[in-house]
Amino acid sequence: MDRYPPIADHGLVGDLQTAALVSSQGVVNWFCSPRFDSPSIFASLLDHDRGGHFRLAPERSDMSCKQLYYPDTGVLVTRFMSPDGVGEVVDWMPANTSRTPTDRHSLMRVIRAVRGTVRFVLECRPRFDYGRAGHELELNGQGAAFRGPGITGHLQASFPLERDGQDVRGAVTLSIGESAAAVFTTCAADGGAPPPLTVEDVTSKLWREVDFWQDWLHTSRYRGRWAEMVNRSAITLKLLTYHPSGAPVAAATMGLPEQVGGERNWDYRYSWIRDGSLSVRALLDLGFVEEATSFTKWLGDRMHDRAELPGERLQIMYRVDGDPHLTEEILDHWEGYRGSRPVRAGNAAAEQLQLDIYGEALYAMAEGLEVGTELGYHGWKGLARTLDWLCDHWDRPDEGIWETRGGRNDFTYSRVMCWVAFDRGMRLAIELSRPADIPRWRVARDSILEQVMVKGWSQAEQALVQHYGGDVLDASLLLVPRVGFLAAKSPGWLSTLDAMERKLVSDSLVYRYDPAASPDGLRGSEGTFSLCTYLYVDALARAGRVRPARYTFEKMHTYANHVGLFAEEIGPSGEQLGNFPQAFTHLSLIMAASTLDEALDKLRARY
């Protein structure tokens, strides 16, 4: 068992309320319950000794490991090949499609020998509350119960278990064709134990899970050139969405570094207005209407929450149930992934001012009209009051889309998205025939356009730049043609795209910005941002630069991990960095694939 396996050396499983990471060595080293943003139970990815893990793998060390997803599902298969035989571990969590949250979640693991003889070993070492709380072990003939503060983990196995202090070990030898199973179930402290386990029952649940995912994916209307990549991204987005509310989390993890050994280690287990709003278009492109409308309803509720209150009308992120409190704390007792400290739980960026979220929210609402998203009278009044308020508050410095901690500035992207807020608000008012102060909104929209093209334009770079009065480029502006602020083939946009290629693109990979040229209040550097590379593909395709767009898209796929997942960033030697997997990257992959398919189809029709 590697002390700290590569970030990319994992597959994701989940039940639509929480998720787990399983390494290619058969180790569950990240799992929180009962929700994505709950305290961890297994977290050896952030502290090998104190984080906790659940290992189920062959005993031999001289083996090779391979990992894949069962086709078109969220079921993960880890294969181990040794001189004695070939074994498999199949991991999944039964999807829960209820809109009611539950405290009971099961991680199911089936082991089998497919060639020869394989001896499997089990180690279950939970560490509750980010490794800060102890637990008591109860071991009996039905399995084990790990009783922590307010939560219990039940471990059942079809083979004998034995005590190892307050943890559990076990072993079983399987010959070709034989199977065994182990299930770890969390519930409230007073929750009852699961029913007795049989391998047949667990195997039956496995095939029900396969059917669930394949039936769901069958409803996708994507028929383009990159079905495997797009389908895997769609499943990943589904796995990262909290089904009771429809809100996606930015990633399944917290604390994974943007630079190994550095301090850029954030908690991404929350719902960003920005990420979720852009996912609406990606989901609609695939035909997943239920998922898109669930999020727009959640978003509408967030806008309604503060429609009558003073101050900001939206927060940049929330917990998956809409709770705005995300207090950030430092977990000093953890060493961090390969010494990357501090490890943070919670996210203080929730308190930042980021004006772009108003544009992204209205963008999502407008896209939702395509499928008849409901926006009742009271919902509309809340939206209209938000835009009336924004008329007086859009022209302010803010922290910007990248959540820099170096102070506020006049970020160009924030202004562009305020333009989007008024533009889409006017469209909604007209299409829905709703009462609105359209003349006032129009004045605000047009004033923003004029201001951006004067103050956000660099004569030296011949480009739109990160903030007023500077010459630093920023990849967030790659969204400019998608939202319609500038035409995709207009001279001003094409020269901006050229400048980004000069300053931000490295062998087709795209940096967000240059921290050395635009200090962000943090030490160290970061890798290229995978989201931005896909936005670059989208912008190239829209600009008619189809050949480089396709080549960039294909090259980017070589940076995916072995099961098609992406973390937040790509490091200097091609390694994946940051929280994993990142929803924003996968939704931008879907967006880029759809745009590129359309551009290639038009090009083919021309000839």
VENVEN-V240892 format. One record per residue. N is the residue number from 1. RES is the residue in one small letter. PHI is phi in whole degrees, -180 to 180 (none if undefined). OMEGA is omega in degrees with one decimal (NA if undefined). D_LAST is the distance of its C-alpha to the last C-alpha in Angstrom with 1 decimal. Layout:
N:RES:PHI:OMEGA:D_LAST, N:RES:PHI:OMEGA:D_LAST
This chain:
1:m:none:177.9:55.3, 2:d:-61:178.0:53.7, 3:r:-62:175.7:55.5, 4:y:-138:178.2:52.2, 5:p:-66:175.2:49.1, 6:p:-54:179.3:45.8, 7:i:-55:-176.7:44.4, 8:a:-74:-173.7:41.2, 9:d:-84:-175.6:43.5, 10:h:-145:165.3:43.6, 11:g:-112:-178.0:42.2, 12:l:-112:169.4:42.7, 13:v:-128:-178.9:44.4, 14:g:-170:-177.9:45.6, 15:d:-123:177.7:46.9, 16:l:80:170.5:45.2, 17:q:-131:174.6:48.3, 18:t:-154:-174.4:48.7, 19:a:-154:178.3:47.2, 20:a:-137:172.8:48.2, 21:l:-107:179.2:46.8, 22:v:-122:-179.5:47.6, 23:s:-77:178.9:47.4, 24:s:-71:173.1:46.3, 25:q:-97:177.3:50.1, 26:g:80:-176.9:50.8, 27:v:-108:169.6:52.3, 28:v:-82:-178.4:51.8, 29:n:-120:167.1:52.4, 30:w:-154:177.2:51.1, 31:f:-164:176.2:52.1, 32:c:-120:178.6:53.4, 33:s:-155:13.3:55.0, 34:p:-92:-179.3:55.1, 35:r:-130:175.6:52.1, 36:f:-52:-172.2:49.5, 37:d:-97:176.4:51.7, 38:s:-79:174.1:55.0, 39:p:-57:-174.8:57.1, 40:s:-75:172.9:56.0, 41:i:-115:171.1:57.7, 42:f:-118:-176.5:55.9, 43:a:-150:179.4:54.8, 44:s:-65:175.7:55.5, 45:l:-67:179.5:52.1, 46:l:-109:171.2:54.0, 47:d:-159:-173.6:57.4, 48:h:-60:-174.4:57.9, 49:d:-85:-172.1:61.6, 50:r:-114:-175.2:62.0, 51:g:-85:-177.3:58.7, 52:g:94:178.1:59.1, 53:h:-156:177.7:57.0, 54:f:-135:-176.8:56.6, 55:r:-103:172.9:56.1, 56:l:-144:-170.3:55.6, 57:a:-162:176.3:54.7, 58:p:-60:-178.1:56.2, 59:e:-71:-176.7:59.3, 60:r:-66:176.8:58.3, 61:s:-98:-178.2:56.8, 62:d:-90:-178.2:55.4, 63:m:-139:173.9:52.3, 64:s:-104:-174.3:48.6, 65:c:-119:175.8:46.8, 66:k:-134:-178.0:43.4, 67:q:-137:177.5:42.0, 68:l:-154:170.8:39.3, 69:y:-93:168.5:38.8, 70:y:-57:-169.2:39.3, 71:p:-48:173.0:35.8, 72:d:59:178.8:34.5, 73:t:-141:171.2:38.0, 74:g:-102:179.1:40.2, 75:v:-95:-173.1:42.6, 76:l:-102:179.4:43.0, 77:v:-118:176.5:44.1, 78:t:-114:-175.9:45.8, 79:r:-110:-179.6:46.6, 80:f:-125:-177.6:49.4, 81:m:-118:-178.4:49.9, 82:s:-138:178.5:53.3, 83:p:-60:-177.4:55.4, 84:d:-83:-177.0:57.3, 85:g:171:180.0:54.4, 86:v:-121:179.3:51.3, 87:g:-121:179.1:51.6, 88:e:-134:168.0:49.4, 89:v:-119:178.8:49.9, 90:v:-110:-176.3:47.9, 91:d:-117:172.2:47.9, 92:w:-164:171.1:47.1, 93:m:-126:-177.9:48.5, 94:p:-59:-178.2:48.7, 95:a:-62:179.2:46.4, 96:n:-112:-176.1:48.5, 97:t:-96:174.9:46.8, 98:s:-75:174.4:49.9, 99:r:-83:179.6:49.8, 100:t:-99:178.0:53.3, 101:p:-61:177.4:53.7, 102:t:-132:176.9:55.7, 103:d:-96:-177.3:57.8, 104:r:-107:-177.6:57.3, 105:h:-139:-175.4:54.5, 106:s:-122:172.1:54.2, 107:l:-103:-173.4:52.6, 108:m:-104:-175.9:52.5, 109:r:-137:176.1:52.5, 110:v:-109:176.8:52.7, 111:i:-115:179.2:53.5, 112:r:-156:174.1:53.4, 113:a:-100:-179.3:53.9, 114:v:-105:172.5:51.2, 115:r:-150:175.4:52.7, 116:g:64:-179.0:56.2, 117:t:-125:-178.2:58.5, 118:v:-133:174.2:57.6, 119:r:-100:179.5:60.1, 120:f:-99:174.0:58.6, 121:v:-121:179.4:60.3, 122:l:-121:170.3:60.1, 123:e:-132:177.7:61.0, 124:c:-121:-175.3:61.0, 125:r:-131:179.1:62.0, 126:p:-70:175.7:61.1, 127:r:-136:-171.2:62.0, 128:f:-79:176.1:62.1, 129:d:53:-179.8:61.4, 130:y:54:178.0:59.4, 131:g:77:-177.0:62.1, 132:r:-94:-173.9:64.9, 133:a:-114:175.2:66.6, 134:g:-82:177.5:68.6, 135:h:-149:176.3:68.7, 136:e:-112:-179.4:71.1, 137:l:-102:170.6:70.3, 138:e:-118:-177.1:71.7, 139:l:-118:179.3:71.2, 140:n:-144:-176.7:72.2, 141:g:-65:-179.6:71.4, 142:q:-90:-178.9:68.5, 143:g:138:-176.7:66.7, 144:a:-131:174.4:67.0, 145:a:-125:176.5:67.0, 146:f:-102:-173.6:66.3, 147:r:-101:177.4:67.9, 148:g:-104:-179.1:66.6, 149:p:-72:177.1:67.2, 150:g:78:-176.8:66.0, 151:i:-151:178.1:63.7, 152:t:-127:173.2:64.2, 153:g:-110:179.1:62.1, 154:h:-102:175.9:62.8, 155:l:-114:175.2:62.0, 156:q:-120:178.5:62.2, 157:a:-144:178.4:61.8, 158:s:-87:177.6:62.4, 159:f:-139:-172.7:64.4, 160:p:-64:175.7:67.4, 161:l:-119:177.2:67.2, 162:e:-137:-178.2:69.8, 163:r:-73:171.4:70.8, 164:d:-135:-170.8:69.9, 165:g:67:175.2:71.7, 166:q:-98:179.4:69.9, 167:d:-118:-172.9:66.8, 168:v:-135:172.9:66.0, 169:r:-128:175.7:65.2, 170:g:-166:178.5:64.6, 171:a:-155:177.2:63.6, 172:v:-154:177.2:62.7, 173:t:-106:-177.4:62.0, 174:l:-117:173.0:59.5, 175:s:-101:-174.7:59.1, 176:i:-49:178.7:56.0, 177:g:90:-179.5:55.0, 178:e:-89:-179.0:57.3, 179:s:-133:172.0:56.2, 180:a:-147:-176.4:57.8, 181:a:-148:172.7:56.9, 182:a:-142:-178.1:57.7, 183:v:-131:175.9:57.1, 184:f:-109:-175.9:57.7, 185:t:-121:175.2:58.2, 186:t:-103:177.0:59.0, 187:c:-159:176.2:60.9, 188:a:-62:-174.7:63.5, 189:a:-55:-178.1:66.7, 190:d:-97:-179.8:68.5, 191:g:-72:-178.5:65.7, 192:g:-76:178.4:66.7, 193:a:-70:176.2:65.6, 194:p:-65:177.5:62.7, 195:p:-64:179.9:63.8, 196:p:-53:-174.3:64.6, 197:l:-95:167.4:61.6, 198:t:-129:179.6:60.7, 199:v:-62:-178.7:57.9, 200:e:-64:179.4:57.0, 201:d:-64:-179.4:56.7, 202:v:-65:178.5:54.5, 203:t:-63:177.2:52.2, 204:s:-62:177.6:51.9, 205:k:-66:176.7:50.8, 206:l:-60:-177.1:48.2, 207:w:-72:173.1:46.5, 208:r:-65:179.2:46.7, 209:e:-68:176.1:45.0, 210:v:-58:179.7:42.2, 211:d:-63:179.9:41.8, 212:f:-57:-176.0:41.8, 213:w:-68:-178.5:38.9, 214:q:-69:176.6:36.8, 215:d:-66:179.6:37.4, 216:w:-64:-177.6:36.6, 217:l:-67:179.7:33.3, 218:h:-62:179.8:32.3, 219:t:-78:178.5:32.1, 220:s:-66:178.5:29.2, 221:r:-102:178.2:26.0, 222:y:-71:179.2:23.8, 223:r:-132:-175.1:21.3, 224:g:-86:-171.7:19.1, 225:r:-80:-172.2:18.6, 226:w:-123:-173.5:22.1, 227:a:-59:-177.1:24.4, 228:e:-63:179.4:27.4, 229:m:-65:-177.4:27.4, 230:v:-67:179.6:26.9, 231:n:-63:178.8:29.6, 232:r:-64:177.9:32.0, 233:s:-66:178.8:31.6, 234:a:-64:178.4:32.2, 235:i:-62:179.8:35.3, 236:t:-64:176.7:36.5, 237:l:-61:178.3:36.3, 238:k:-63:179.5:38.2, 239:l:-64:-178.0:40.8, 240:l:-96:179.3:41.3, 241:t:-108:178.3:41.8, 242:y:-80:-169.0:45.4, 243:h:-61:-179.2:45.2, 244:p:-57:-178.9:48.4, 245:s:-112:-175.7:47.0, 246:g:85:-176.2:43.2, 247:a:-93:176.8:43.3, 248:p:-84:170.6:41.4, 249:v:-92:-178.5:43.1, 250:a:-69:177.1:41.3, 251:a:-162:-178.3:42.3, 252:a:-80:-169.1:44.8, 253:t:-120:172.9:47.0, 254:m:-133:167.0:49.1, 255:g:77:179.0:50.3, 256:l:-77:-165.4:47.7, 257:p:-81:169.1:47.3, 258:e:-81:172.3:44.5, 259:q:-144:-176.8:46.5, 260:v:-59:-177.0:48.8, 261:g:88:-176.9:52.3, 262:g:-95:-174.9:51.4, 263:e:-104:-178.6:52.2, 264:r:-84:-173.1:48.8, 265:n:-129:-169.0:49.5, 266:w:-109:176.4:48.8, 267:d:-98:-174.6:49.2, 268:y:-109:-174.0:45.9, 269:r:-88:-177.0:47.2, 270:y:-128:-177.4:46.8, 271:s:-103:176.6:44.4, 272:w:-88:174.5:42.8, 273:i:-56:-177.0:41.7, 274:r:-61:-176.5:38.7, 275:d:-62:-177.4:37.4, 276:g:-63:-178.5:38.1, 277:s:-65:178.6:36.6, 278:l:-71:178.4:33.2, 279:s:-69:-179.1:33.4, 280:v:-58:179.7:33.3, 281:r:-64:179.8:29.7, 282:a:-62:-179.9:28.8, 283:l:-66:179.0:31.0, 284:l:-67:177.1:29.6, 285:d:-59:-179.6:26.0, 286:l:-90:-179.5:27.4, 287:g:90:179.6:29.5, 288:f:-89:-172.7:32.9, 289:v:-70:-177.4:34.5, 290:e:-59:-179.0:38.1, 291:e:-66:-179.9:37.7, 292:a:-66:-177.9:36.0, 293:t:-71:177.2:38.7, 294:s:-62:-179.8:41.5, 295:f:-69:-179.1:40.7, 296:t:-63:175.0:40.3, 297:k:-66:177.5:43.8, 298:w:-58:179.8:45.2, 299:l:-65:177.8:43.8, 300:g:-61:177.4:45.2, 301:d:-64:179.4:48.6, 302:r:-66:178.9:48.5, 303:m:-68:-179.2:48.0, 304:h:-70:-176.4:50.7, 305:d:-55:-173.5:53.1, 306:r:-116:-176.1:53.6, 307:a:-60:-176.9:52.9, 308:e:-102:-174.1:56.6, 309:l:-100:176.4:57.5, 310:p:-74:177.1:57.8, 311:g:87:-175.8:55.6, 312:e:-61:-178.6:52.1, 313:r:-87:177.9:50.4, 314:l:-141:171.9:48.3, 315:q:-105:-174.0:48.9, 316:i:-71:179.3:46.0, 317:m:-150:-179.6:46.7, 318:y:-144:166.3:49.0, 319:r:-70:-172.4:50.3, 320:v:-64:178.1:48.4, 321:d:-95:179.5:51.0, 322:g:95:177.8:50.7, 323:d:-64:-177.3:53.8, 324:p:-85:-173.4:53.3, 325:h:-92:-177.1:55.9, 326:l:-130:-175.4:54.4, 327:t:-53:-178.6:57.3, 328:e:-91:175.6:56.5, 329:e:-132:178.4:59.0, 330:i:-98:176.8:59.2, 331:l:-93:-174.2:59.9, 332:d:-64:-176.2:62.2, 333:h:-78:179.2:63.4, 334:w:-98:179.9:60.0, 335:e:-81:-179.1:58.9, 336:g:82:-179.7:55.2, 337:y:-60:-178.8:52.4, 338:r:50:176.7:53.4, 339:g:81:-179.7:55.7, 340:s:-84:-176.7:53.2, 341:r:-130:2.8:55.6, 342:p:-79:171.7:56.4, 343:v:-91:-176.0:55.1, 344:r:-110:169.5:54.6, 345:a:-117:-169.2:54.8, 346:g:85:-175.3:53.8, 347:n:-148:-178.2:51.8, 348:a:-69:177.9:53.4, 349:a:-63:176.8:50.1, 350:a:-58:-178.8:50.5, 351:e:-91:-178.7:52.9, 352:q:-75:172.2:50.5, 353:l:-97:176.9:49.1, 354:q:-133:-172.6:45.3, 355:l:-71:-179.0:44.2, 356:d:-63:-174.2:40.5, 357:i:-63:179.2:41.5, 358:y:-68:177.5:42.0, 359:g:-68:-179.4:38.4, 360:e:-66:178.4:37.2, 361:a:-64:179.8:39.6, 362:l:-69:175.2:38.4, 363:y:-59:179.6:34.8, 364:a:-64:-179.9:35.6, 365:m:-62:-179.9:37.6, 366:a:-68:177.8:34.8, 367:e:-64:-179.0:32.2, 368:g:-65:177.5:34.8, 369:l:-60:-178.2:34.9, 370:e:-57:-177.6:31.7, 371:v:-115:174.9:33.9, 372:g:72:177.2:37.0, 373:t:-55:-178.1:38.9, 374:e:-73:173.7:42.4, 375:l:-140:-175.2:43.9, 376:g:-67:-176.0:47.3, 377:y:-58:-177.6:49.5, 378:h:-68:176.0:51.3, 379:g:-63:178.5:48.1, 380:w:-66:-179.1:46.7, 381:k:-62:176.9:50.0, 382:g:-64:178.7:49.8, 383:l:-65:-178.7:46.2, 384:a:-65:177.7:47.2, 385:r:-65:177.4:50.3, 386:t:-63:-180.0:48.3, 387:l:-71:175.3:46.1, 388:d:-60:178.3:49.2, 389:w:-65:-177.5:50.7, 390:l:-65:176.9:47.6, 391:c:-55:-178.4:47.9, 392:d:-98:-170.8:51.0, 393:h:-133:-178.1:50.0, 394:w:-75:-172.0:46.4, 395:d:-92:-178.4:47.5, 396:r:-139:170.0:49.2, 397:p:-65:176.7:48.8, 398:d:-145:-178.8:47.8, 399:e:-85:175.7:47.2, 400:g:85:-173.5:43.4, 401:i:-62:-173.2:40.8, 402:w:-90:173.5:41.8, 403:e:58:177.9:45.5, 404:t:-63:-179.0:46.9, 405:r:-119:-179.2:50.7, 406:g:-110:179.5:51.3, 407:g:105:-176.2:52.0, 408:r:-84:179.2:50.1, 409:n:-151:177.4:47.8, 410:d:-88:-176.1:45.6, 411:f:-78:-177.2:42.4, 412:t:-63:-178.5:39.2, 413:y:-60:178.8:37.4, 414:s:-61:178.8:40.4, 415:r:-68:178.6:40.2, 416:v:-57:-177.6:36.5, 417:m:-74:170.7:37.2, 418:c:-66:173.8:40.1, 419:w:-58:178.9:37.8, 420:v:-61:-179.2:35.7, 421:a:-58:-179.4:39.0, 422:f:-71:-179.6:39.8, 423:d:-62:-179.0:36.3, 424:r:-73:176.1:36.0, 425:g:-61:177.7:39.6, 426:m:-64:178.6:39.1, 427:r:-61:179.9:36.2, 428:l:-62:-179.3:38.4, 429:a:-60:-178.4:41.3, 430:i:-71:-176.2:39.4, 431:e:-68:-178.8:37.6, 432:l:-94:-177.3:40.8, 433:s:54:-178.4:43.1, 434:r:-107:179.2:45.4, 435:p:-68:-177.4:48.0, 436:a:-162:175.7:46.9, 437:d:-87:-174.9:47.8, 438:i:-59:178.7:44.3, 439:p:-58:179.7:45.5, 440:r:-68:178.6:46.9, 441:w:-63:-179.2:43.8, 442:r:-65:178.1:41.7, 443:v:-61:179.4:44.0, 444:a:-63:-179.7:43.8, 445:r:-59:-176.6:40.0, 446:d:-70:177.0:39.7, 447:s:-66:178.7:42.5, 448:i:-65:179.4:40.7, 449:l:-58:179.9:37.5, 450:e:-62:-177.7:39.7, 451:q:-64:-177.9:41.7, 452:v:-63:-176.1:38.8, 453:m:-72:175.8:37.1, 454:v:-96:-172.9:40.4, 455:k:-89:-178.4:42.2, 456:g:-96:-177.8:39.3, 457:w:-105:178.0:37.5, 458:s:-101:176.2:38.5, 459:q:-67:-178.6:38.5, 460:a:-65:-178.2:39.0, 461:e:-93:-173.4:35.9, 462:q:53:-174.0:33.9, 463:a:-159:165.0:33.2, 464:l:-69:-173.4:34.5, 465:v:-122:-172.2:37.1, 466:q:-61:-179.1:39.2, 467:h:-147:-177.2:42.1, 468:y:-61:175.0:43.6, 469:g:79:-179.4:45.2, 470:g:-127:178.9:43.6, 471:d:-124:-178.4:40.7, 472:v:-81:177.8:39.9, 473:l:-84:-178.7:36.4, 474:d:-145:-174.8:35.9, 475:a:-72:176.2:33.0, 476:s:-59:-177.8:33.9, 477:l:-72:173.6:32.2, 478:l:-62:177.1:28.8, 479:l:-82:-176.4:29.2, 480:v:-53:-179.8:29.3, 481:p:-72:-179.6:25.7, 482:r:-64:-178.6:25.9, 483:v:-88:174.2:29.1, 484:g:87:178.8:27.9, 485:f:-67:170.4:30.5, 486:l:-129:177.0:28.1, 487:a:-67:-173.3:24.5, 488:a:-64:-178.9:22.1, 489:k:-117:179.1:20.8, 490:s:-73:-177.6:24.2, 491:p:-56:-179.0:25.9, 492:g:-64:179.1:28.8, 493:w:-73:-179.1:26.8, 494:l:-63:178.1:24.6, 495:s:-72:174.1:27.8, 496:t:-65:178.8:29.4, 497:l:-63:176.9:26.7, 498:d:-61:-179.7:27.2, 499:a:-65:177.5:30.9, 500:m:-63:178.5:30.6, 501:e:-62:-179.9:28.6, 502:r:-73:-167.7:31.5, 503:k:-104:-171.4:34.3, 504:l:-116:-173.3:33.5, 505:v:-102:178.2:30.9, 506:s:-129:-178.7:32.3, 507:d:50:177.5:29.9, 508:s:79:177.1:27.5, 509:l:-86:-169.5:30.5, 510:v:-118:171.8:31.7, 511:y:-83:175.9:35.3, 512:r:-66:-178.9:36.4, 513:y:-170:178.9:38.4, 514:d:-103:-178.8:40.9, 515:p:-60:179.1:44.4, 516:a:-69:-179.5:46.1, 517:a:-85:-179.1:44.7, 518:s:-136:-175.0:45.2, 519:p:-53:-175.9:48.2, 520:d:-112:176.0:47.9, 521:g:84:-179.0:51.6, 522:l:-127:177.4:51.0, 523:r:-82:173.6:51.8, 524:g:86:-177.9:49.4, 525:s:-122:179.1:45.6, 526:e:-148:178.2:42.8, 527:g:-85:173.2:39.6, 528:t:-70:-173.2:36.0, 529:f:-99:-172.2:35.3, 530:s:-63:174.1:32.8, 531:l:-53:-175.2:32.1, 532:c:-67:177.2:31.1, 533:t:-64:177.7:28.7, 534:y:-71:173.8:26.8, 535:l:-64:176.5:27.0, 536:y:-63:175.7:25.6, 537:v:-59:-179.5:22.5, 538:d:-59:-178.4:22.2, 539:a:-67:177.6:22.7, 540:l:-61:-178.6:20.2, 541:a:-63:179.3:17.4, 542:r:-67:-179.7:18.5, 543:a:-81:-179.2:18.7, 544:g:86:179.4:15.0, 545:r:-94:-167.8:16.3, 546:v:-72:-177.8:14.4, 547:r:-63:176.5:15.0, 548:p:-64:177.5:18.8, 549:a:-62:-178.6:18.9, 550:r:-67:-179.0:17.9, 551:y:-64:177.4:20.2, 552:t:-63:179.8:23.0, 553:f:-62:-179.5:22.7, 554:e:-65:178.9:22.9, 555:k:-65:-179.1:25.8, 556:m:-61:-179.2:27.6, 557:h:-64:179.3:27.9, 558:t:-70:178.3:30.0, 559:y:-93:175.1:32.6, 560:a:-64:177.4:33.1, 561:n:-79:-171.8:36.3, 562:h:-64:177.6:36.9, 563:v:-116:172.7:36.4, 564:g:86:-178.1:33.4, 565:l:-105:179.3:35.5, 566:f:-122:165.7:35.5, 567:a:-83:-175.5:38.4, 568:e:-74:-170.9:38.3, 569:e:-137:173.7:37.8, 570:i:-117:-178.5:37.0, 571:g:-82:-174.6:39.8, 572:p:-59:-179.4:39.9, 573:s:-102:176.9:39.9, 574:g:90:-179.9:37.3, 575:e:-78:178.2:39.9, 576:q:-84:-177.8:39.5, 577:l:-131:175.7:41.9, 578:g:88:-175.5:43.1, 579:n:-65:-163.8:43.5, 580:f:-146:-21.0:41.8, 581:p:-75:-175.9:39.6, 582:q:-97:-178.0:38.3, 583:a:-62:-176.5:36.8, 584:f:-58:178.2:35.0, 585:t:-64:-177.0:33.0, 586:h:-71:177.5:31.9, 587:l:-72:177.9:31.0, 588:s:-71:172.5:28.9, 589:l:-61:179.1:27.1, 590:i:-62:178.6:26.3, 591:m:-59:-178.2:25.1, 592:a:-65:179.9:22.9, 593:a:-62:-179.8:21.4, 594:s:-65:179.5:20.6, 595:t:-64:-178.0:19.1, 596:l:-68:175.2:17.0, 597:d:-57:-179.2:15.8, 598:e:-63:179.8:14.7, 599:a:-65:179.2:13.0, 600:l:-68:177.1:11.0, 601:d:-63:178.7:10.2, 602:k:-65:179.0:9.0, 603:l:-65:178.7:6.8, 604:r:-66:-179.7:5.4, 605:a:-63:-178.7:5.4, 606:r:-66:-178.2:3.8, 607:y:-106:NA:0.0
